[in-house]
Amino acid sequence: DPLWNVENDVPDQPGAYGIGGWMEDDEALLIFSQFDVWLADPDGGTPAKRITNGRENNNVFRSLDLDRKLPWHREKDDLYFSVYDQTTREAGYAVRRSGADGFAKTLFKTANIYNYVIKAENSEDLLINRESQKISQNIYHAKGFSPDLKMVSDINPQQSEYVWSDVQLVKYHSIDGKPLEGLIYFPEDLDKTKKYPMMVYFYEKDSDNLNRYWTPGPSRSIINPNFYASNQYVVFVPDIVYEEGFPGKGAYNCIVGGTLSMLEQFPFIDREKIGLQGQSWGGYQTAFLITQTNLYKAAMAGAPVSNMTSAYGGIRWGSGLVRQFQYEKGQSRIGASLWDKLELYIANSPLFFLDRVNTPLLIMANDKDDAVPWYQGIELFTGLRRLQKPVWMLNYTGDVHNLKENNWGNRVDLSIRMLQFFDHYLKGSPAPDWMTKGVKAIERDKVRGY
């Protein structure tokens, strides 16, 4: 059972799964493997002992620290664990009783995400924070670890007044045959006799968020599946896997393969009305995809890299790091320097293939972006404009990579423009003035063009 991240797909050494703390008097160390928790002798005198059985059931166990005043686990106390089922995406808790010799026993698993648990100092009372796709994060009370939780907070009672979404875990294959999973959101009042436009949003792997609650609110950069589903869109969120040196091709194989599979599995999706949206790494892939296919009828790229050869030498202003590491060892997954593999930097850069683009594109590139140099969005915009392609760019002056959380004016503005943009191309709504006439820079604080 490996102790390092076997799913690591960036060109660097994989990280360890970590540790769960020490037993009393340093008698043993809790070590995490891919699925399980092990008791390891720090002196190496006895073999490490596996105390959970996650590997057999595709479950991931991790130890819990219920007594935060103690820097260790006491021998006399029961050991508690979080449990996550990678097949069903259910989560819950397990226990290994003090003095027991076998595996921990799973107490329960439910279709929820459990965020944290706090135990009373002198009783078995617990406060548990959990959420589901339809119920926002709330606090629950329990006597010991039991599925019978009593809700003690209800922060969104008004939700019942709105059309929400339903979500389903879906399976599909990439174009090159890799088995993958994803999420698909439907309007709560879905009518399968009608045709629905579909939005495709993505970032790495997101299927583990099956039971995540998407809080309604104006966007900082990405679409909200609940908001779009309540506006009569289907929303598909595919998982993506990569091959070193070919991040653009990997995204194409997984996202396009998933999109085509959804069209086959759900006939009520309108093949002629599919939109694409991504931010940052997802914004780059959005820009790359529309140079490779005309499947998508409209696309929005937030904070995209368009030219890896110029982005390579830039600065991540939030950290001060030179961006070279990102391509050689990190998320951009080239795996070599610009001078060693120049051809890969060019082949994966949307800028050099903009003449192939036929998909209308909306770009967000903010001049105080602290992660991606905003001139990457400018290169993309001016290139498409030079080629007389339909393109718009939003710059929220002084704002950052993802719009500042407390900058509600910009967030509301972005949300309105994205929905108007996609409604125009995917639902046939009239184009607003900002799309047909533009907004002059000197009038931007007075004229919205909605």
LUMBARO-667236 format. One line per 5 residues: number of its first residue (from 1); their letters; for each residue x, y, z of C-alpha. Coordinates in steps of 0.001 Angstrom, whole numbers, plus 500000, padded with zeros to 6 digits. Layout:
# residues N
NUM) a) X/Y/Z  ...
END
This chain:
# residues 450
1) dplwn) 500000/500000/500000  501957/503063/498794  502709/505962/501150  503073/508471/498294  500416/510025/496077
6) vendv) 499917/507468/493309  497614/509844/491407  500315/512490/491062  500431/513477/487395  502693/516532/487475
11) pdqpg) 506361/516160/486451  507728/516157/490009  508208/513760/492900  504842/512778/494438  504088/513954/497950
16) aygig) 503431/511684/500931  499912/511009/502168  501057/512247/505573  500820/511232/509208  498039/511219/511782
21) gwmed) 500068/511963/514899  501807/510044/517662  500554/507565/520208  501240/508283/523871  504927/508128/524967
26) deall) 505965/507856/521305  505010/504171/521300  503852/504355/517693  503287/506769/514827  500078/506851/512762
31) ifsqf) 501031/506866/509064  498663/507331/506122  498879/505221/502978  496720/505532/499874  493696/504000/501586
36) dvwla) 494638/503143/505145  496152/504093/508487  499117/502188/509912  500675/501934/513374  504428/502160/512890
41) dpdgg) 507130/501504/515499  509465/504536/515436  512369/502314/516465  511700/499866/513659  511672/496932/516063
46) tpakr) 508306/495566/514917  506625/495654/511482  504065/498386/510824  500483/497252/511429  497528/498228/509270
51) itngr) 494541/499114/511457  491952/499957/508768  490720/497979/505761  490200/500684/503192  492057/499074/500307
56) ennnv) 489634/496132/500175  486620/498438/499794  488041/501435/497905  487592/503488/501092  490029/506091/502423
61) frsld) 490537/506220/506204  492155/509117/508056  492550/509447/511837  490727/512192/513733  492132/514397/516479
66) ldrkl) 489219/514768/518899  491208/516024/521922  493010/519076/520646  494556/519799/524036  496672/516657/523821
71) pwhre) 499568/516457/521338  499169/512661/521088  496592/509854/521071  496180/508133/524446  496442/504351/524520
76) kddly) 493302/504053/526682  491130/506016/524221  489277/504686/521195  490701/505787/517844  488239/507467/515487
81) fsvyd) 488591/507884/511736  486932/509685/508879  485896/507367/506033  485457/508310/502379  484081/505820/499843
86) qttre) 485740/506529/496491  483134/504455/494645  479907/505992/495971  481392/509316/497247  479703/508689/500593
91) agyav) 481488/509779/503765  481265/508938/507453  483172/507728/510481  484806/504595/511892  486221/503506/515263
96) rrsga) 488891/501138/516554  488197/500365/520177  490974/500657/522715  492680/497289/523148  491176/495865/519953
101) dgfak) 493445/493938/517635  491607/494047/514306  490561/496662/511807  488549/499755/512612  484773/499324/512274
106) tlfkt) 482846/501687/510011  480004/503252/512001  478133/504880/509130  478478/506476/505683  476014/508895/504118
111) aniyn) 475700/511026/500972  477300/514030/502639  480565/515880/503055  481660/516017/506707  483814/519088/507231
116) yvika) 484765/518889/510895  483788/517424/514254  484237/518865/517747  483905/516725/520891  482844/517976/524322
121) ensed) 485583/517700/526951  483681/515670/529537  480935/513912/527564  480262/512074/524330  478483/515086/522838
126) llinr) 479649/516008/519343  479110/518983/517067  479457/517960/513417  479529/520232/510387  478207/518592/507240
131) esqki) 476677/519452/503890  475040/517792/500905  474295/518874/497379  470897/520210/498459  471529/521188/502099
136) sqniy) 474094/523854/502962  476724/523502/505660  474982/523266/509021  475895/522259/512556  474494/518997/513930
141) hakgf) 474512/517491/517414  475067/513807/518180  475662/511621/521216  478718/509749/520030  479276/508992/516376
146) spdlk) 475786/508181/515147  473999/508777/511850  471086/510143/513883  472161/513771/513883  470031/516626/515176
151) mvsdi) 470297/519842/513165  470999/522815/515420  471428/525457/512696  469448/526200/509550  471242/528944/507667
156) npqqs) 469306/528840/504376  465597/528282/505075  464749/530470/502066  466189/527867/499666  462807/526125/499408
161) eyvws) 461544/529110/497434  463962/528498/494539  464419/525962/491760  467573/524058/492692  469470/521332/490867
166) dvqlv) 469834/517571/490906  473259/516000/490414  474410/512618/489130  477793/510873/489072  478499/509828/485471
171) kyhsi) 481034/507529/483854  482581/507972/480421  485791/507414/478459  488242/509947/477128  488839/509995/473392
176) dgkpl) 491979/507910/473944  490068/505317/475974  490742/506200/479621  487829/505466/482007  486749/508655/483775
181) egliy) 484018/510065/485957  482317/513414/486213  479272/515231/487537  476203/516366/485676  473698/518845/487122
186) fpedl) 470097/519102/485935  467355/521648/486634  465222/520382/489519  462167/520693/487273  463792/518871/484327
191) dktkk) 461439/518003/481456  463056/515255/479368  460781/516008/476418  462545/519368/475957  466008/520255/474706
196) ypmmv) 468392/521982/477123  471606/523925/476536  474622/522569/478401  477485/524344/480120  480794/522484/480535
201) yfyek) 482944/523637/483457  486162/521942/484570  489231/522137/486768  491465/519073/487215  489250/516450/488941
206) dsdnl) 485991/517527/490551  483893/514361/490815  484735/514023/494526  482496/517078/495001  479345/515086/494210
211) nrywt) 477897/516017/497603  479255/519562/497726  476815/522389/498373  477320/525193/495864  476439/528338/497792
216) pgpsr) 474478/530837/495689  476253/534133/495195  477775/536352/492533  480756/534779/490781  484384/535535/491519
221) siinp) 485428/533737/488310  483485/530532/487559  479924/529487/486896  477808/528164/489771  476113/524874/488767
226) nfyas) 473056/525567/490919  472607/529042/489446  472882/527816/485865  470687/524776/486484  468025/527023/488008
231) nqyvv) 468257/529039/484772  467459/525910/482755  470946/524781/481815  472459/521335/482195  475967/521596/483665
236) fvpdi) 478657/518966/483039  481847/518837/485137  484328/516275/483714  487422/514862/485395  490691/515339/483495
241) vyeeg) 493881/513255/483440  497108/514332/481799  500207/513078/480032  503467/514907/480671  504292/517305/477861
246) fpgkg) 500768/517342/476395  498391/519162/478781  496340/520612/475932  495836/517238/474289  494938/515647/477638
251) aynci) 492289/518292/478266  490897/517839/474752  490664/514050/475085  488889/514175/478442  486615/517197/478032
256) vggtl) 485531/516581/474437  485243/512842/475099  483063/513556/478118  480929/516071/476255  480225/513626/473436
261) smleq) 479392/510920/475969  476871/513180/477735  475162/513829/474403  474768/510077/473974  473644/509386/477535
266) fpfid) 471173/512282/477829  469244/512931/474585  467591/516051/476012  470910/517959/475767  470981/520181/472662
271) rekig) 474098/519345/470663  474042/522775/469004  473898/524678/472303  476970/523767/474355  479088/526325/476215
276) lqgqs) 482524/526078/477802  483860/527878/480885  487073/527687/482869  489227/529853/485117  493029/530019/485464
281) wggyq) 494305/526542/484498  490760/525927/483266  490857/529258/481419  493990/528137/479570  492314/524874/478596
286) tafli) 489205/526721/477424  491357/528854/475132  493207/525786/473867  490060/523735/473233  488441/526300/470950
291) tqtnl) 491542/526153/468716  490974/522398/468326  487203/521967/467949  484031/523799/466907  481885/521656/469236
296) ykaam) 481306/524535/471647  479147/527453/470545  480421/529949/473127  483279/529977/475640  484460/532054/478595
301) agapv) 488114/531953/479719  489054/533589/483007  492720/534470/483660  493951/532313/480756  497510/531650/479686
306) snmts) 497534/531995/475917  501267/531914/475165  503402/529569/477260  506613/530962/475745  505989/534426/477222
311) ayggi) 504213/533240/480388  507192/530997/481243  509370/533941/482278  506643/535841/484120  506153/536354/487856
316) rwgsg) 503393/535082/490125  503000/538431/491876  501144/536968/494834  504122/534823/495845  506993/536464/493964
321) lvrqf) 507907/533163/492336  509151/532985/488761  506610/530970/486768  509196/528603/485280  508630/525973/487987
326) qyekg) 504980/525726/486967  505894/524411/483519  508909/522319/484452  507579/520727/487664  504008/521833/488240
331) qsrig) 500440/522069/487007  501279/523153/483460  502975/519767/483023  505471/520446/480230  508236/518722/482204
336) aslwd) 511180/520574/480649  512591/524070/480258  511660/526373/477392  515016/525718/475719  514878/521953/476090
341) klely) 511337/521503/474705  510446/524675/472817  508233/522685/470470  506007/521584/473384  505576/525143/474647
346) iansp) 504434/526177/471175  502227/523123/470572  500380/523723/473867  499913/527490/473395  496521/528639/472048
351) lffld) 498052/531828/470599  499733/530011/467723  496462/528440/466547  494019/531329/466871  493360/531311/463136
356) rvntp) 491410/528074/463689  488988/529610/466213  485320/529924/465294  483883/529968/468835  482869/533357/470314
361) llima) 485030/533990/473388  484609/536117/476507  487844/536744/478449  488423/538045/481977  491960/539383/482573
366) ndkdd) 492455/541662/485579  495376/544068/485830  496244/543091/489427  496100/539344/488806  498460/537840/491386
371) avpwy) 498900/534464/489691  498658/534780/485881  500174/537812/484103  497190/539702/482739  498994/540373/479473
376) qgiel) 498264/536737/478659  494607/537713/478299  495642/540748/476260  497648/538556/473853  494625/536305/473429
381) ftglr) 492225/539222/472918  494371/541205/470488  495212/538073/468498  491567/537143/468007  490640/540758/467293
386) rlqkp) 493360/540966/464655  491880/537865/463037  488408/539440/463220  487038/536722/465489  484161/537420/467938
391) vwmln) 485913/538224/471235  485339/540408/474305  487625/541120/477255  486710/542228/480773  489301/543952/482961
396) ytgdv) 488183/544778/486490  490679/547528/487303  492629/546799/490477  491058/543384/490956  492871/540064/491192
401) hnlke) 493018/536498/489839  489632/535541/491271  487632/538685/491970  488027/539838/495564  485475/538181/497816
406) nnwgn) 484224/541486/499222  484082/543248/495862  480401/542604/495271  480050/545193/492526  482566/543453/490280
411) rvdls) 481225/540019/491155  477648/540966/490273  478843/542599/487062  480779/539502/485992  477827/537231/486790
416) irmlq) 475450/539360/484710  477804/539539/481728  478587/535811/481719  474911/534864/481833  474012/537402/479119
421) ffdhy) 476862/536118/476949  475836/532467/477229  472111/533231/477032  472722/535030/473743  474656/532215/472090
426) lkgsp) 472957/529215/473709  469374/530444/474169  469025/533020/471426  468513/535993/473764  469215/539438/472284
431) apdwm) 472826/540575/472603  473202/543381/475170  474753/546716/474195  478123/545903/475766  478469/543055/473264
436) tkgvk) 477213/544908/470189  478493/548439/470863  481144/547966/473528  481833/550256/476480  484444/553017/476171
441) aierd) 487176/552958/478793  486411/556525/479882  482746/555584/480408  483247/552272/482196  482228/553598/485621
446) kvrgy) 479035/555158/484260  477890/552885/481424  477232/549185/481991  475761/548324/478628  473451/545695/480060
END
